[in-house]
Amino acid sequence: MIEAATPGIVAKFCHTFGAELRRSFSLDVELQLPSSGITAVFGESGSGKTTLLRCIAGLQRVQRGNLSIRDDIWQNEQTFIPTHARPLGFVFQESSLFPHLSAFGNLHYAMKRADGGVTQQEFDRIVALMGIEELSNHYPDQLSGGEKQRVAIARALLIKPRLLLMDEPLASLDLARKQEILPYLETLREEIELPILYITHSIGEVARLANYLVVMEQGRVVAQGDLADVLSRVDLPVRLGEDSGVVVQATVVERDSQWNLLRAEFPGGELWIPDGGDALDEKIRIRILARDVSLALQSHDDSSIVNRLQAEVVEIKDDVDGAMALVKLRIDSTLLLARISRRSVHHISINPGSRVWAQIKSVAIQR
């Protein structure tokens, strides 16, 4: 797994847009981001995600701005490197492929911008990484939406960028095409030693892809940190409601072919999950939604729920829904969330420090 805490990108922007108009928007952010892996910038529409991306790309000049990539200064009070001179790769909602060029024609065009050129071995690796070997002679109008985006990602990588910017790259795809391209993005996260800034308003994409998470609201950063740490917060300013939950890194240790299940171990416990074809000893990422975690004071063997984990209550906070509460749990070094009614909290009389059993349905666990 990529070390998400490694510093690499330092950015600070402060600017008011449309100050001369009645409706203005202020961006005021300060970030220290990893030098590799996927940093997701999450927030609702209008939170400032794309504005931040434009500032990092140099497309938007700001009143006060500082940006360095691995100690190379791209912007400060004395310096401003224009967009065309910044070693950036872009992937947008639409693939923006040149319609008169084939898939590989688009790739060869991008290679002309690569610093130091691209070897055949490097070209072949990127093509294989994105699984587009069979698309070489296809033109954009012959490709599906997912295929276009995979070609667009390969094109962005072949310029050998120092930073890859992805602005909601799955937003224009239907569910089937999203599911098609997500495994390629996961591979990209693991195989490419490159910082990737991934803009999205989908918490599902965040949970599946990100190493590091930045949460924005009204032009401000309201939370940032390693994915597991941020998602396990019960005081997250942007309340996720039904989407509240955590991501757990686990290792496949057993396959039960009779029941089509896998046993996955993580620090402090294990879970039985649906068999997704993963190999034994493979590292996997699983998502557990808070709404799918129930709590009990004793372990119940007479239940259909086979995943029962003893946990300590760390924190309890009322949810935005007045009837509900978020309960933060610790199992060794692993954190979980449970979203239960405030009445249930009172009924079983739990407080920080209480020992409980967290019950999780196998069928509810997401990948």
FENJOLIN-V938100 format. One record per helix or strand. SS is the DSSP state (H for helix, E for strand). FROM is the first residue (numbers start at 0). TO is the last residue. If there is no record, write none. Layout:
ss={SS & SS}
from={FROM & FROM}
to={TO & TO}
//
This chain:
ss={E & E & E & H & E & E & E & H & E & E & H & H & H & E & H & H & E & H & E & H & E & E & H & H & E & E & E & E & H & E & E & E & E & H & E & H & E}
from={6 & 24 & 36 & 48 & 63 & 71 & 79 & 82 & 87 & 101 & 102 & 119 & 132 & 138 & 139 & 144 & 162 & 174 & 194 & 202 & 211 & 219 & 226 & 240 & 244 & 260 & 268 & 282 & 289 & 292 & 306 & 323 & 333 & 341 & 354 & 361 & 365}
to={16 & 33 & 41 & 56 & 68 & 74 & 79 & 84 & 90 & 101 & 110 & 128 & 134 & 138 & 141 & 156 & 166 & 190 & 199 & 208 & 216 & 225 & 230 & 242 & 255 & 265 & 273 & 288 & 291 & 295 & 317 & 330 & 340 & 347 & 359 & 363 & 365}
//
